């Protein structure tokens, strides 16, 4: 796995994750956010966090190294 920063064009990845019922049962009360909330709220907040915390903390996309396929998010880079 490789942890990577989200970018402005990653809204689709977050929308896909947010619509996964197996994942959302642990987050947000189990209800997915509307795509426009992800695009206009969640993603800008994630991107702002990188500047706020100097790349030391934030939300990162986890990708499989061999295929660079999006897998999940984590709240910490190690």
C-alpha positions as CSV (number, residue, x, y, z in Angstrom):
1,X,0.0,0.0,0.0
2,X,1.0,3.6,-0.7
3,X,-0.5,6.6,1.0
4,X,-1.0,9.5,-1.3
5,X,-2.5,13.0,-0.9
6,X,-5.9,13.6,-2.4
7,X,-6.1,16.1,-5.2
8,X,-8.9,18.3,-6.6
9,X,-9.9,15.8,-9.2
10,X,-10.4,13.0,-6.7
11,X,-14.0,13.8,-5.8
12,X,-15.1,10.6,-7.7
13,X,-13.0,8.4,-5.4
14,X,-14.5,10.0,-2.3
15,X,-18.0,9.7,-3.7
16,X,-17.4,6.0,-4.5
17,X,-16.1,5.4,-0.9
18,X,-19.0,7.4,0.6
19,X,-21.5,5.4,-1.3
20,X,-20.1,2.0,0.0
21,X,-22.6,0.8,2.6
22,X,-20.1,-1.5,4.2
23,X,-17.8,1.4,4.9
24,X,-20.4,3.9,5.8
25,X,-21.9,1.8,8.5
26,X,-18.9,2.9,10.6
27,X,-18.9,6.6,9.5
28,X,-21.4,9.4,9.3
29,X,-24.2,7.5,11.0
30,X,-24.3,5.1,8.0
31,X,-25.8,7.6,5.6
32,X,-23.8,8.6,2.5
33,X,-23.4,12.3,1.7
34,X,-24.7,13.8,-1.5
35,X,-22.1,14.0,-4.2
36,X,-22.2,17.8,-4.2
37,X,-21.5,17.8,-0.4
38,X,-18.4,15.6,-1.1
39,X,-17.3,17.9,-4.0
40,X,-18.0,21.2,-2.4
41,X,-17.4,20.4,1.3
42,X,-15.5,17.2,2.2
43,X,-12.8,17.4,-0.5
44,X,-12.0,21.1,0.0
45,X,-11.7,20.5,3.7
46,X,-9.3,17.6,3.1
47,X,-7.2,19.7,0.8
48,X,-7.1,22.6,3.2
49,X,-5.9,20.2,5.9
50,X,-2.7,19.6,4.1
51,X,-1.8,23.3,4.2
52,X,-3.1,23.7,7.8
53,X,-1.0,20.8,9.2
54,X,2.0,21.0,6.9
55,X,1.6,17.5,5.3
56,X,2.2,15.9,8.7
57,X,-1.4,14.9,9.3
58,X,-4.6,14.6,7.3
59,X,-6.6,12.3,5.2
60,X,-4.8,10.2,2.6
61,X,-5.8,7.8,-0.1
62,X,-4.4,4.3,0.2
63,X,-3.5,2.7,-3.2
64,X,-2.2,-0.7,-4.0
65,X,1.4,-0.3,-5.1
66,X,1.3,-2.8,-7.9
67,X,-1.9,-1.5,-9.6
68,X,-2.2,2.0,-7.9
69,X,-5.8,1.2,-7.4
70,X,-7.7,3.2,-4.8
71,X,-8.5,1.2,-1.7
72,X,-9.6,3.3,1.3
73,X,-8.7,6.3,3.3
74,X,-6.8,6.7,6.5
75,X,-6.5,9.6,8.8
76,X,-2.7,9.3,9.4
77,X,0.4,8.9,7.3
78,X,3.1,6.7,8.8
